Amino acid sequence: MHPLEYELHWERVWNYLMLDAAKALQHQLCIPGNLAKLQQCALGVLEDHYRTSEFNLESGLLISNLTLQLRQNFTEIEVLRFFAWGDYLSGLVFSRVGEFFWSTAVFGIAEVDHPDWLAMRFSEMRDELSVRWEQLNQELIQLRFSDLDRTICERLDISEETLLTSIRMVSHYNAFAHIWHRRMGQSTPEELMEVYALGKSLGAKRDVFETAICFPGAWETGPQRELFNFELK
């Protein structure tokens, strides 16, 4: 990634973290740590930046200043968790194709041949997902964007509708990851291979390249596993 691209990416992540909407939905978005404290620490740096910089052409300056505030007020472990969230679980929904595909597979299992044990497991997941996603939709219906949120939308050149869609997708993926872990987390390697075979069959029927289908559960094999806080749900 080009240095300016990296800077712009983290500028978006930091603005996302500053949202009042993010604070209201911190649990659903899996944002780690004391978000209110982080927002208080970063607010002045961001306000100074947007007051003095019309265009961001100094790669690393804004993020260095924000990270300095972060390291002055949080432990290194807390800092690493915030950065891991920005890399793995923030609004970059294109990086979460695994959760997207397998959440659709849970509802599309009848399209291809499948083992009986998996039909039962996916049925339980469908029931739980339907309830949880409806709860999330009700929470989002009640969400109201603040003046700060609208200012951040202007900074990022996105509409409130686009922001709400991003929040909905990320929250849905997080809910799916929790339910998958609870229902499938104890599956044997042999069972997961059966699930993977089903996924490839479903992908072939839907004209999805096999290389685009991740091994089931791969989304929790990295640093994001801790960010999901599986033990809390």
N, C-alpha and C positions, 0 to 999 in steps of 0.2 A: 504494500500500500504506500502510495506517495505521501511524504510528510504532510502536505496540505490536506490530502484526503483524510489522513489520520486525525488531524486537528479538527476538521469539519465533522467527522464522525463523533468525536468526543464532545464537541460543542453541542451537538444534538442530544447526546446522552445526558449531559449536564443540564440542559434546558428541560429535558424530560423529567429528570429528578427534581427539578424545582417546582413542578406543577402541584398546585393544591389538589388536583384530581389524583395525582400519584400518591400523595399523602393519604387521601381518603381511601384509596384502594391498595395501599402498600402490601397488605397480606395477599390479595389476589394476584398482584404483579410480582410477588416473591422478591421485593426489594429488601435487601438485608440491612440490619443495623438501625441506628437512631436517625431516621430520615429527617425529622424535624430539626435536629441539631445540625445535620449536614446542610439543610436548606439555609439555616441561619448563618452558617460559616461561609457559604458560597455566594449569598445574595449580593454583598457589597462588591465582590470581585466581578460578578457578571454585570452589575449596574455600571461600574466604572468602565468596563470594556465596551458596552454598547453606547455609553455616553461619549467616548473618545475615539472609537473605531467604527468608521462607516463600512469599511470592507476588511475582511480578515485575510491578510496576506502575510502575516508573521507566524509561520508554522511553529507551533509549540508554545507560544507565549501565553495564550489564554489558559491552556490546559496545565502548563507548568504552574501558573499562579493559583489555579484551582486546586491542584494536587498538593501544593505547599500548604494551603489551608486545611486540606484533608489530613495530611500527615501531622500537622500541629495539634489537631483536635481528636484524632482517632488512633487506635493501635495499628500496627502494620498489618495484622490479620484482618482487621475491619476494613482497612484500605484495600487489601487484596480482594476481599469479598465484593466491595463496591465495583472494582474494576472487572471482576469476573462477571458480575451482573451485566455490566455494560457490554461485554463481549458476547455473552451467551443468552441472556434472557430479557434484554431491553426490547425496544420496538423493532428490532431487525427481524421481522417475522419471516423473511425469505430464508433465514438460516435455520428455520425450524420445520423443514419439509418432512422430517421423520414423524413428528407429532401430527402434522397435517394428514399425511398419507394413512397412518395407522388409525387415526380417529375416524377417517372415512371407511377404512376396512372393517372396523367394528360394526358399522351400520350396513356394510355391503357384503358381509360374509356369505349370504345366500346366493350371490352371483356365481360362486364357484364351488367345487367339491371341497368338503372340509370334514375333519374328524368330529365325532359327537361331543367329545369333551370340550373342544374349543367353541362349539356352538353354544353350549351352556355357559361357558366363561364369558363369551362376548355378549350373550344375552344379559347377564348380570351387569356388565359394564355399560351396555346401552341404557339400561334402566337408571343406573346411577348417574351417567353422563347427562341424560335428559333432565333429571331433577336438578343437577348442579348447574347446568347451562341455563336453565330457566331462572334459577336464583340469581345468577350473574346478570342475566338480561334485566331482571327487575331492579337490581342494584344500579345498573347503568342507566335505566330509565329515570331513576331518582337523582342521578349525578347532575350537578350544576357546575358549569365552568365559572371560575372567578375572573376578575379583571386581570389578575396576573396570568392566568391560563390563556386568556385571549391575547395578551401581550406576547406570550411565548409562541402562540400559534402564528402571530405576525412575524416574529423573528425567524421562525422555521419555514415560513411561507406555506403553511398548511391550513386547511379549514378546520373548524371545530368538528365537523362530521368526519373528516379524515382522522383526526386525533382520536375520536370516539371509536372508530373502526379499529384502529391500531390497539387501543386499550382492550377492546372486546376480544380481538384475536389472541393477544398475548395471554389474557386471563383464561380464555377457553383452552389454549394449549397447556397452560399450567395446571388447570383442573384435570385435563386429560392425563397429564404425566402423573399426577397423584393417584388417580383412579387406576391407571395401568399398573403402577407400582404396587398398589394394594391387591389387585386381582391377579397380576401376572409376575410379580417380583420374585416369587418362590418357584417359578417354572424351572424344570430341568433343561439342560442344553438340548436334549433330544426333543423335548416339547417345543422349545423355541425354534428348532429347525423345522418342525412341522408348521409352526406359525409362519416362518419365513417362506416356506414353500407355498403356503396359501397366499401370502402377499405377492409373490412373484406371479402366481397364476392370475390374481386379481389385476395386477399391473398390466399383464399381457392383454387381458380382456379390455382394459381401459386405455391401451396404447401408451402406457407409461414405461419408459426405458427401465430395464432391470437395474442399471447402474444408479438410477434415481431412487431406488427403494432401499432404505437402510435396514440393517438387521434389527428386529423388534427389540426395543428397549435401549438402543444405542444412544438415545438422547440423554440418558442419565449416567453414562459411563465416565464423563469428564467432571470438571470443577462445578458444573451446574447441579450435580447431585446434591451437594450440600446446600445450595441456594434454594432448592425445592423444599427443604425442611420436611421431608417425608414423615418424620416422626410426629409432626404437629397436626397432621390431618388424618 
